[in-house]
């Protein structure tokens, strides 16, 4: 029943998004394996765990989606050239380097499986771009990508009602948070952040007047905004709150020099926002502290101490090859405060410890390259294209920021990783769709020469 509910909610989000292709149906389903529907079983940490019901369910969905993406990619003549190209070089280097030294991992078979998932996410991005992305309006593509994460907050609401033991847990100071066994609270908060940014972008771009498609441009953003803000507040993820603030700054930052009147409006809006924060600070502070002391925030709840120890003791031990991809097993990891840790709570540092300097530089390149390209395109875009390009840049930017304190583009599979690699081919395409759409989602003439679009499958 729980499995069926998860898949049905994912397909409901697929229908709401307006996507009409097998590629995106597989993409929406690919987010389901990030949840855990068994309160007893943990994650995949040993080969024996492959027989568990929770892990078997995740594995079955992942294999089915991967097979579908392989079939779709094989249908495209230029799929091989799309995978083995200059912009894909950092990913290919990371994959090959990690694979070459995977024997150093304390659980090589599980590390190999996780490494395969990383490459699967990249393959999914290639298939999505070849099947739909290079022919469709960028604004629609971004809606489909963001709506795929909407299934995670919906699943949170659904299981709070049916299985609260999966979703709710009480932390320090008797503070109730959502996430728990179902999905890491930070990952749940990140999913909400992505959908909130998309909804903000839609409402900001279209407003409530002269809308040609009120369902997509008004009511769907309002619906997703209401659900995701509720789940976001209950997840109580501080890292998600910070990246949401950064994403909103990117979406609302004025472009170019402003006239005096607009400067006064922006200044007044900032003053009002600051006054509201100060006024509501007695309610904001308990949410942000979650029953902990303000001093713990200075060390990122102990993360900075872990990072210092990893840099001082773990990274110098194997500076070239690293300790092995993910170093995963219940018995292994790296020691800190008298126990073994399997997560550095920092994507970039985790890459350094796991795969050495080659892997670390590859991960940095994987993040910075699309960040630079998307930022440059947003800066140079016409006024009609600017808002969509800015949302794309904001999505890449918040993933780069989320990678600093938690799960990101390297390590344990997570929603941010799948979203990032699914956008990778879109961002680094030679001919971006920026010339074939407008802010109202309708095609418009372009100075860039394109081939005739084919029907979306």
TIBA-227989 format. One record per residue (C-alpha): residue in one letter; x, y, z. Coordinates in Angstrom, 3 decimals. Layout:
N
r,px,py,pz
A,X,Y,Z;
...
REM end
This chain:
457
r,px,py,pz
X,0.000,0.000,0.000;
X,2.770,2.452,0.916;
X,4.703,1.625,-2.256;
X,1.620,2.126,-4.397;
X,0.847,5.431,-2.677;
X,4.379,6.722,-3.303;
X,4.290,5.856,-6.998;
X,0.765,7.219,-7.435;
X,1.671,10.562,-5.862;
X,4.736,10.824,-8.105;
X,2.581,10.182,-11.188;
X,-0.005,12.683,-9.936;
X,2.729,15.340,-9.835;
X,3.736,14.262,-13.333;
X,0.171,14.851,-14.540;
X,-0.081,18.221,-12.764;
X,3.170,19.414,-14.338;
X,1.823,19.071,-17.869;
X,4.767,16.939,-19.017;
X,3.781,14.465,-21.707;
X,6.745,12.213,-22.345;
X,8.015,8.838,-21.203;
X,11.336,10.446,-20.313;
X,9.783,12.732,-17.717;
X,7.492,9.988,-16.411;
X,10.662,8.041,-15.595;
X,12.231,11.169,-14.138;
X,9.344,11.760,-11.734;
X,9.432,8.106,-10.653;
X,13.202,8.380,-10.068;
X,12.626,10.509,-6.961;
X,10.587,7.810,-5.221;
X,13.643,5.665,-4.207;
X,14.899,8.519,-2.040;
X,12.204,7.752,0.532;
X,12.187,4.896,3.058;
X,8.870,3.177,3.719;
X,10.156,0.858,6.439;
X,10.760,2.301,9.903;
X,13.090,-0.563,10.899;
X,15.338,-1.087,7.890;
X,18.087,1.393,7.280;
X,19.842,2.341,4.081;
X,22.016,0.213,1.863;
X,25.230,-0.257,3.868;
X,26.085,-3.882,3.146;
X,25.497,-6.466,0.428;
X,23.195,-8.400,2.757;
X,20.869,-5.389,2.793;
X,19.910,-6.027,-0.828;
X,17.428,-8.622,0.390;
X,15.481,-6.187,2.575;
X,12.025,-5.077,1.513;
X,12.765,-1.362,1.691;
X,16.047,-1.638,-0.209;
X,14.588,-4.102,-2.713;
X,11.777,-1.661,-3.483;
X,14.240,1.179,-4.032;
X,16.479,-0.993,-6.156;
X,13.597,-2.200,-8.327;
X,12.384,1.335,-9.068;
X,15.917,2.570,-9.741;
X,16.693,-0.323,-12.101;
X,13.403,0.132,-13.958;
X,13.999,3.873,-14.435;
X,17.615,3.326,-15.461;
X,16.578,0.744,-18.044;
X,14.034,3.174,-19.429;
X,16.600,5.968,-19.712;
X,19.026,3.612,-21.458;
X,16.373,2.672,-24.011;
X,15.438,6.307,-24.630;
X,19.074,7.356,-24.981;
X,19.787,4.490,-27.374;
X,17.041,5.787,-29.658;
X,18.969,9.006,-30.224;
X,21.792,8.915,-32.754;
X,23.855,11.526,-30.949;
X,23.545,10.003,-27.462;
X,27.136,8.715,-27.404;
X,28.549,12.029,-28.567;
X,26.441,13.799,-25.954;
X,27.887,11.651,-23.159;
X,31.504,11.737,-24.333;
X,32.008,15.434,-24.936;
X,34.146,18.214,-23.488;
X,31.519,19.489,-21.043;
X,31.069,15.957,-19.660;
X,34.787,15.517,-19.026;
X,34.701,16.336,-15.270;
X,31.956,13.764,-14.675;
X,33.733,11.120,-16.725;
X,37.012,11.780,-14.910;
X,35.308,11.532,-11.510;
X,33.589,8.304,-12.502;
X,36.727,6.699,-13.992;
X,38.963,7.804,-11.106;
X,36.533,6.562,-8.457;
X,36.106,3.293,-10.310;
X,39.868,2.778,-10.594;
X,40.333,3.018,-6.811;
X,37.042,1.498,-5.714;
X,38.889,-1.480,-4.234;
X,40.064,0.797,-1.434;
X,36.505,1.220,-0.185;
X,35.538,-0.775,2.880;
X,32.503,-2.132,1.001;
X,33.452,-2.131,-2.710;
X,30.242,-3.685,-4.046;
X,28.040,-1.112,-2.351;
X,30.357,1.691,-3.440;
X,30.151,0.383,-7.004;
X,26.366,0.410,-6.801;
X,26.363,3.988,-5.490;
X,28.815,5.077,-8.175;
X,26.518,3.508,-10.756;
X,23.647,5.598,-9.391;
X,25.689,8.774,-9.884;
X,26.329,7.887,-13.519;
X,22.656,6.935,-13.901;
X,21.629,10.440,-12.848;
X,23.936,11.900,-15.487;
X,22.499,9.493,-18.063;
X,18.984,10.589,-17.064;
X,19.929,14.196,-17.764;
X,21.274,13.263,-21.195;
X,18.119,11.295,-22.038;
X,15.848,14.111,-20.858;
X,17.721,16.661,-22.919;
X,17.817,14.546,-26.077;
X,14.196,13.417,-25.829;
X,12.541,16.675,-24.804;
X,14.843,19.407,-23.522;
X,16.417,20.568,-26.755;
X,13.028,20.924,-28.455;
X,10.889,22.305,-25.634;
X,10.483,25.753,-24.121;
X,12.985,26.314,-21.321;
X,10.270,27.559,-19.024;
X,8.290,24.344,-19.431;
X,11.395,22.222,-18.895;
X,12.156,24.028,-15.637;
X,8.580,23.497,-14.491;
X,8.842,19.774,-15.156;
X,12.136,19.498,-13.301;
X,10.921,21.416,-10.268;
X,7.537,19.715,-10.115;
X,9.302,16.338,-9.958;
X,10.505,17.302,-6.470;
X,6.969,18.282,-5.446;
X,6.234,14.590,-4.920;
X,8.540,14.537,-1.882;
X,6.659,17.189,0.181;
X,3.394,15.534,-0.870;
X,4.697,12.191,0.360;
X,5.639,13.876,3.622;
X,2.067,15.112,4.108;
X,0.626,11.760,3.070;
X,2.722,9.718,5.472;
X,2.274,12.169,8.362;
X,-1.363,11.190,8.147;
X,-0.867,7.440,7.542;
X,2.524,6.639,9.098;
X,3.646,9.391,11.475;
X,6.331,7.057,12.859;
X,8.076,7.351,9.481;
X,7.932,11.128,9.195;
X,7.936,12.743,12.623;
X,10.608,12.695,15.278;
X,11.301,14.761,18.372;
X,14.700,16.368,18.623;
X,16.422,18.380,21.321;
X,14.162,20.702,23.271;
X,11.132,18.539,22.432;
X,11.010,20.072,18.960;
X,9.050,18.022,16.406;
X,10.588,17.802,12.932;
X,9.448,16.191,9.710;
X,11.749,13.921,7.765;
X,13.015,11.169,10.057;
X,13.016,7.694,8.439;
X,11.033,8.750,5.371;
X,13.577,11.258,4.078;
X,16.395,13.263,5.597;
X,14.966,16.556,6.902;
X,17.544,18.602,4.993;
X,16.695,16.787,1.752;
X,12.992,17.334,2.420;
X,13.669,21.016,3.047;
X,15.721,21.221,-0.150;
X,12.869,19.729,-2.203;
X,10.519,22.327,-0.741;
X,13.036,25.071,-1.522;
X,13.211,24.125,-5.206;
X,9.432,24.115,-5.611;
X,9.051,27.385,-3.672;
X,11.589,29.061,-5.954;
X,9.770,27.801,-9.030;
X,6.395,28.976,-7.698;
X,7.872,32.371,-6.846;
X,9.332,32.622,-10.336;
X,5.983,31.828,-11.959;
X,3.990,34.275,-9.850;
X,6.631,36.965,-10.249;
X,6.820,36.544,-14.025;
X,3.088,36.326,-14.757;
X,1.305,37.991,-11.890;
X,-2.477,37.700,-11.790;
X,-3.488,39.666,-14.824;
X,-3.670,38.833,-18.535;
X,-2.721,35.216,-17.928;
X,-3.164,32.946,-20.940;
X,-2.804,29.788,-18.859;
X,-4.082,30.552,-15.339;
X,-3.763,26.950,-14.126;
X,-0.027,26.723,-14.837;
X,0.855,30.354,-14.186;
X,-1.294,31.041,-11.108;
X,-3.197,28.199,-9.446;
X,-0.563,25.475,-9.691;
X,2.162,27.744,-8.217;
X,-0.190,28.767,-5.402;
X,-1.075,25.136,-4.664;
X,2.550,23.998,-4.577;
X,3.554,27.063,-2.573;
X,1.002,26.330,0.149;
X,2.032,22.676,0.475;
X,5.779,23.289,0.359;
X,5.801,26.202,2.805;
X,3.918,24.036,5.301;
X,6.292,21.081,4.933;
X,9.307,23.402,4.861;
X,8.384,24.930,8.218;
X,7.858,21.510,9.775;
X,11.143,20.116,8.403;
X,12.963,22.887,10.304;
X,16.045,22.654,8.097;
X,18.339,25.588,8.758;
X,20.493,24.859,5.712;
X,17.384,24.807,3.520;
X,16.304,28.135,5.011;
X,19.637,29.712,4.102;
X,19.651,28.422,0.534;
X,16.016,29.469,0.114;
X,16.997,32.997,1.148;
X,19.919,32.926,-1.311;
X,17.675,31.664,-4.106;
X,15.094,34.368,-3.466;
X,17.810,37.034,-3.536;
X,18.874,35.761,-6.968;
X,15.290,35.776,-8.249;
X,14.524,39.274,-6.975;
X,17.870,41.023,-7.444;
X,17.353,44.026,-9.763;
X,19.009,43.863,-13.143;
X,21.162,46.777,-14.224;
X,20.990,50.352,-12.919;
X,17.658,51.342,-11.436;
X,15.866,54.666,-11.791;
X,15.547,56.733,-8.643;
X,11.895,55.783,-8.121;
X,12.638,52.053,-8.367;
X,15.594,52.449,-6.017;
X,13.255,53.982,-3.469;
X,10.816,51.088,-3.940;
X,13.555,48.491,-3.472;
X,14.895,50.302,-0.424;
X,11.428,50.507,1.065;
X,10.770,46.826,0.397;
X,14.023,45.873,2.131;
X,13.186,48.051,5.135;
X,9.719,46.494,5.415;
X,11.180,42.985,5.159;
X,13.755,43.790,7.854;
X,11.079,45.254,10.120;
X,8.903,42.143,9.701;
X,11.836,39.892,10.622;
X,12.576,41.924,13.749;
X,8.907,41.959,14.681;
X,8.552,38.187,14.293;
X,11.980,37.327,15.705;
X,10.551,35.841,18.955;
X,8.779,33.263,16.743;
X,11.644,32.859,14.238;
X,14.385,32.286,16.811;
X,12.912,29.100,18.378;
X,12.312,27.672,14.901;
X,15.896,28.373,13.902;
X,17.546,27.185,17.149;
X,15.419,24.010,17.452;
X,16.078,23.816,21.185;
X,19.850,24.153,20.777;
X,22.145,26.897,21.978;
X,23.239,29.763,19.794;
X,26.824,28.615,20.318;
X,26.159,25.358,18.499;
X,25.240,27.323,15.389;
X,28.701,28.894,15.350;
X,30.156,25.437,14.695;
X,27.320,24.465,12.315;
X,26.104,22.016,15.007;
X,29.531,20.418,15.260;
X,30.252,20.245,11.551;
X,33.244,22.588,11.638;
X,34.968,20.395,14.224;
X,34.435,17.368,11.987;
X,35.764,19.254,8.961;
X,38.897,20.340,10.797;
X,39.629,16.786,11.890;
X,39.097,15.430,8.376;
X,41.419,18.035,6.879;
X,44.023,17.529,9.569;
X,44.019,13.742,9.877;
X,42.033,11.976,7.132;
X,42.824,13.903,3.945;
X,46.650,13.730,4.297;
X,46.581,9.927,4.683;
X,45.580,9.272,1.056;
X,45.946,12.606,-0.783;
X,46.003,11.138,-4.310;
X,43.595,8.208,-4.403;
X,41.526,8.887,-1.294;
X,40.078,6.248,0.979;
X,37.658,4.848,-1.634;
X,34.326,6.017,-3.014;
X,31.954,6.700,-0.092;
X,33.880,4.369,2.285;
X,30.492,2.838,3.068;
X,29.777,0.143,5.618;
X,28.330,0.008,9.104;
X,31.754,-0.990,10.410;
X,33.749,1.586,8.463;
X,34.047,5.269,7.796;
X,36.220,7.779,9.618;
X,36.548,8.158,13.397;
X,35.278,11.265,15.141;
X,34.292,11.737,18.782;
X,34.633,8.056,19.550;
X,32.492,6.644,16.742;
X,32.674,5.972,13.016;
X,31.153,8.487,10.613;
X,30.160,7.740,7.031;
X,29.260,11.296,6.034;
X,31.447,14.400,6.123;
X,28.409,16.744,5.965;
X,30.279,18.598,3.234;
X,30.180,17.382,-0.359;
X,33.494,18.932,-1.381;
X,35.400,17.690,1.654;
X,33.800,14.264,1.285;
X,35.110,14.144,-2.295;
X,38.601,15.042,-1.096;
X,38.654,12.348,1.589;
X,37.011,9.682,-0.588;
X,38.713,10.224,-3.956;
X,41.737,12.447,-3.285;
X,42.700,15.619,-5.086;
X,41.719,14.335,-8.545;
X,38.200,13.596,-7.403;
X,38.015,16.845,-5.448;
X,39.029,18.961,-8.465;
X,36.583,17.024,-10.636;
X,33.708,17.795,-8.253;
X,34.694,21.471,-8.113;
X,34.707,21.575,-11.933;
X,31.367,19.759,-12.108;
X,29.783,22.468,-9.941;
X,31.566,25.602,-11.160;
X,31.267,24.978,-14.897;
X,27.435,24.961,-15.123;
X,27.285,27.664,-12.442;
X,29.429,29.944,-14.613;
X,27.611,29.094,-17.862;
X,24.129,29.550,-16.395;
X,25.155,32.817,-14.735;
X,26.658,34.168,-17.943;
X,23.576,33.230,-19.963;
X,21.290,34.860,-17.414;
X,23.397,38.025,-17.493;
X,23.367,38.201,-21.311;
X,19.764,37.086,-21.830;
X,17.196,39.424,-23.296;
X,14.524,40.835,-21.045;
X,12.060,38.197,-22.244;
X,14.446,35.337,-21.472;
X,16.038,36.769,-18.352;
X,13.611,35.429,-15.744;
X,13.806,31.816,-16.962;
X,17.576,31.922,-17.264;
X,17.773,33.432,-13.793;
X,15.699,30.592,-12.315;
X,18.038,28.072,-13.948;
X,21.030,29.870,-12.451;
X,19.314,29.993,-9.045;
X,18.741,26.221,-9.085;
X,22.414,25.516,-9.870;
X,23.512,28.045,-7.242;
X,21.427,26.600,-4.396;
X,22.710,23.090,-5.151;
X,26.272,24.408,-4.961;
X,25.460,26.055,-1.612;
X,23.613,23.004,-0.261;
X,26.723,20.942,-0.996;
X,28.668,22.923,1.612;
X,26.814,21.613,4.661;
X,25.072,18.476,3.473;
X,24.194,16.234,0.586;
X,25.036,17.488,-2.877;
X,26.472,16.425,-6.201;
X,28.809,13.786,-4.727;
X,28.330,11.003,-2.217;
X,25.064,9.557,-1.028;
X,22.306,9.694,-3.687;
X,19.913,12.516,-2.854;
X,17.321,14.750,-4.567;
X,19.832,17.575,-5.105;
X,22.182,15.213,-6.941;
X,19.492,13.936,-9.313;
X,18.219,17.463,-10.006;
X,21.728,18.767,-10.656;
X,22.783,16.064,-13.109;
X,19.414,16.201,-14.860;
X,20.062,19.915,-15.530;
X,23.731,19.445,-16.433;
X,23.197,18.648,-20.131;
X,20.567,21.375,-20.410;
X,22.889,24.030,-18.997;
X,25.924,23.009,-21.042;
X,24.122,22.520,-24.346;
X,25.828,24.216,-27.278;
X,22.585,25.900,-28.332;
X,20.480,26.808,-25.330;
X,16.714,27.169,-25.759;
X,17.031,30.791,-24.708;
X,16.168,31.982,-28.219;
X,12.920,30.106,-28.725;
X,10.696,31.156,-25.878;
X,9.340,34.161,-24.093;
X,8.306,34.910,-20.548;
X,4.714,33.921,-21.264;
X,5.833,30.505,-22.448;
X,4.923,31.078,-26.126;
X,7.388,30.574,-28.976;
X,8.861,33.668,-30.533;
X,11.283,34.353,-33.361;
X,14.969,34.038,-32.684;
X,18.166,35.172,-34.329;
X,19.657,31.746,-33.623;
X,19.088,29.117,-36.296;
X,17.466,25.924,-35.009;
X,16.235,22.817,-36.663;
X,12.505,22.285,-36.764;
X,11.231,20.932,-33.463;
X,9.910,17.406,-33.387;
X,6.783,16.438,-31.461;
X,7.433,15.843,-27.764;
X,7.248,12.154,-27.018;
REM end
